[in-house]
């Protein structure tokens, strides 16, 4: 499985840096990933839904660290490219 498309939508907030849509193998889309500026730097948060008790539950997420790392690497690279191109 490969990420074949990444669309980054930057926002100007303190912690939330961008919304992201990714496509896998040109046939499956996941929307509303978020790039968050956390305590240890940028990370990718998976799409989630607020539950009745106020907690959030991921609606889509990788099942292993290898896939999570692959997604995070591709998404953060696309974010950096989008930010750099907007500064030119």
N, C-alpha and C positions, 0 to 999 in steps of 0.2 A: 504494500500500500504506500502510495506517495501523495504528498500534498502537491497538487498541480496548479493551484491558484490561491493567491492570498490578496485580499482587499483590506486595506487599512484605512480607518476613518478616525484621524486624530481629533482629540478634544482638549480643551485648555482648562484642565482641573488639576488640583493639587495631587491627588493620588491616582485618579483614573486618567490614563494617557491616551487611550484609543479603544475603539471597538474594532473587531476584526471578523471577517468572514473567510472561511477556508473551504476549498474544494479538494476532495480526495479522488484520485484516478479519473478526473473529468466526469464524475457521475454521482457524487454525494457531497452535499453542501452542509456545513455547520456554521450557523450565524451566532452573533452576540458573544463571541469570546471577548475578553477584556484584557488589556494590558494595564497592569497596576504597578505603581511605584511603591514597593513595600519597604520594610526595614532593611532588607539586604539587597535592594535594587529592583529592577524590573522583573516581573513574572507574568505568565499568562494564566488567567482565570477562565475556567470553562463556563459555558452558559449554565445558568441556574434559575431556579424558581423559588420564590419565597413561600414558605409553608405557614400554616395557620399559627404555629407556635413562635413565629418570628425568625426561625432559622432558615438557611438556604440549602437547597439540595440540587446538586448538579443534574442537569437534564441530559447531558452527553459528556462523556469523559473517556480517556484512554484506560485500558485495563492493565497496563504495565508501564514501568518506568521508561523502558526503551522508546515506546511510542510517545509518551509524554515529553521526553527529551527531544525527540525528533520534531514534534509539533512546536515546542517552545523555541527551538533553534531557528526553524523556518519563519515563524511568526515574528520573533524579535529582530531577525535580519531584515524582514520586509518593513518592519516599523522603523528601524534605523535608516533604511534607504528612503522611506517616505519623508521622514523628518529632514534628512540631508537634502533631498531634492526640493523641499519647500523653502529651504534657507537660501538656495541659489538664486 
